Amino acid sequence: MANWDDRFLEFTYDYGGATPKRIADDDHIQVSRQYVAKRLRELSDHGLLNKIGRGSYTITKEGKYYLAGAYDAENQEFIEYELRNYEWLILESEEKINDFQSWFDDKFSTT
């Protein structure tokens, strides 16, 4: 993990997705768009972000848990005991809601 990686993950989580330009344009980010793009690709390669196309990324379950201190990115394993009960409940609830939304969209899509 590089110096800005946590902030890039937080930004992606907070805004529901991100692009290198959007992150680099943020007043709190002090690095170039090219650097952001490089790091987002690297975070995606390690499973913390999901590239959804055209330079856009969303955070993965692993990325969310990493931010909460419950995922060891180096060993690629979850660390459940590091979370307080309410943090685990929030993360698991978000995953279930996302899974249901995907199922619902697939089942009832009109396209």
ABEGO torsion letter per residue (X at the ends): XBAAAAAAAAAAAAAGEBBAAAAAABAABABBAAAAAAAAAAAAAAGABBBAEGGBBBBBAAAAAAAAGABBAAAGBBBAAABBAAAAAAAAAAAAAAAAAAAAAAAABAX
